Amino acid sequence: MGRPVKNYEAITLKYAEDVVNGEILAARYTILACQRHLDDLEKIGSKNWRYDFDPAKGIRACKFIENMPHTKGKWAGKPFIMEPWQIFIVMSIFAWVDAETGLRRFRRAEVHVPRKNGKSILAAAIALFMLVADHENGAEVYVGATSEKQAYEVFRPATYMANNAPKFKSTYGVEVYKSNIIVPKKGSRFEP
């Protein structure tokens, strides 16, 4: 018996609404991001509004991420089941697109989360998605940090995920090394 099917679009909407109406306590910029999401949904299809919310693109990323394994502690090896705040982030990054080109609206995302809340594992899974499933030949994915040691705090979980997700390497033609993950057929690489 598989996991229940999630309605990522509904989870995203409910999270944004709950943050804006105060049911979920959040910082100012989170509240503003959620309000922007709700306001922008209202603008879709109106004159001079160039963006669309394409849930299928965000759902694809969410499903990919939730097929990656957790990397530490009691959840190590089990599927990475995202919390609503994580789903909101992924849907915001991947589902908002330019209505004409279909390209992502947001090319940069800043995620500020306290320690021990899963930001490294989320970043690692997003990086792997962008390496192999973002329809980009020659993808270049880099983890940046204030030090190389800190960059490995995201890269190391990504190598664990790549080595331990069922069929990941064979499906995408991935090779995992100490200091990079590559897809030779597509000329793609992921490095700290």
QUIBEL-V212847 format. One record per residue. N is the residue number from 1. RES is the residue in one letter. NEAR is the number of other C-alpha atoms within 8 Angstrom. D_CENTER is the distance of its C-alpha to the mean C-alpha in whole Angstrom. Layout:
N&RES&NEAR&D_CENTER + N&RES&NEAR&D_CENTER
This chain:
1&M&2&26 + 2&G&3&22 + 3&R&4&20 + 4&P&4&20 + 5&V&4&18 + 6&K&4&16 + 7&N&6&16 + 8&Y&10&13 + 9&E&9&14 + 10&A&7&17 + 11&I&11&15 + 12&T&13&13 + 13&L&9&17 + 14&K&8&18 + 15&Y&13&16 + 16&A&14&17 + 17&E&11&20 + 18&D&10&21 + 19&V&14&20 + 20&V&11&22 + 21&N&7&25 + 22&G&8&25 + 23&E&7&24 + 24&I&9&21 + 25&L&6&22 + 26&A&8&20 + 27&A&6&20 + 28&R&6&22 + 29&Y&6&19 + 30&T&9&17 + 31&I&12&19 + 32&L&8&20 + 33&A&8&16 + 34&C&13&17 + 35&Q&11&20 + 36&R&8&19 + 37&H&10&17 + 38&L&11&20 + 39&D&8&22 + 40&D&8&20 + 41&L&9&20 + 42&E&6&24 + 43&K&8&24 + 44&I&11&23 + 45&G&6&26 + 46&S&6&28 + 47&K&4&30 + 48&N&4&29 + 49&W&8&25 + 50&R&8&23 + 51&Y&11&20 + 52&D&11&18 + 53&F&9&16 + 54&D&9&15 + 55&P&9&14 + 56&A&7&14 + 57&K&10&11 + 58&G&14&9 + 59&I&12&10 + 60&R&8&10 + 61&A&13&6 + 62&C&12&7 + 63&K&8&10 + 64&F&9&9 + 65&I&12&7 + 66&E&11&10 + 67&N&9&12 + 68&M&12&11 + 69&P&13&14 + 70&H&12&14 + 71&T&11&16 + 72&K&7&19 + 73&G&5&21 + 74&K&4&22 + 75&W&9&19 + 76&A&9&19 + 77&G&9&19 + 78&K&7&18 + 79&P&10&15 + 80&F&10&12 + 81&I&5&12 + 82&M&8&10 + 83&E&6&12 + 84&P&9&12 + 85&W&9&11 + 86&Q&9&8 + 87&I&13&8 + 88&F&12&9 + 89&I&8&7 + 90&V&12&4 + 91&M&18&8 + 92&S&10&9 + 93&I&13&7 + 94&F&12&8 + 95&A&15&11 + 96&W&14&13 + 97&V&15&15 + 98&D&12&18 + 99&A&8&21 + 100&E&6&23 + 101&T&6&21 + 102&G&7&18 + 103&L&6&16 + 104&R&11&13 + 105&R&9&14 + 106&F&9&12 + 107&R&6&12 + 108&R&4&12 + 109&A&6&10 + 110&E&4&12 + 111&V&5&11 + 112&H&4&14 + 113&V&6&14 + 114&P&5&18 + 115&R&5&18 + 116&K&5&17 + 117&N&6&15 + 118&G&7&12 + 119&K&9&10 + 120&S&9&11 + 121&I&12&10 + 122&L&10&6 + 123&A&9&7 + 124&A&12&9 + 125&A&12&6 + 126&I&10&4 + 127&A&12&8 + 128&L&12&9 + 129&F&12&7 + 130&M&11&9 + 131&L&14&12 + 132&V&12&13 + 133&A&8&12 + 134&D&7&11 + 135&H&5&15 + 136&E&9&16 + 137&N&7&19 + 138&G&8&19 + 139&A&12&16 + 140&E&8&16 + 141&V&10&13 + 142&Y&8&14 + 143&V&11&14 + 144&G&7&16 + 145&A&7&18 + 146&T&6&22 + 147&S&6&23 + 148&E&9&22 + 149&K&6&22 + 150&Q&9&20 + 151&A&13&17 + 152&Y&10&18 + 153&E&9&17 + 154&V&13&13 + 155&F&12&15 + 156&R&8&17 + 157&P&12&14 + 158&A&13&13 + 159&T&11&16 + 160&Y&9&17 + 161&M&13&14 + 162&A&13&15 + 163&N&9&19 + 164&N&9&18 + 165&A&10&16 + 166&P&4&19 + 167&K&6&20 + 168&F&11&17 + 169&K&10&19 + 170&S&7&22 + 171&T&7&19 + 172&Y&8&18 + 173&G&9&21 + 174&V&13&19 + 175&E&9&21 + 176&V&10&20 + 177&Y&7&22 + 178&K&4&23 + 179&S&6&22 + 180&N&10&20 + 181&I&12&18 + 182&I&11&19 + 183&V&13&19 + 184&P&9&23 + 185&K&6&24 + 186&K&8&21 + 187&G&10&22 + 188&S&14&18 + 189&R&13&18 + 190&F&14&15 + 191&E&10&17 + 192&P&11&18
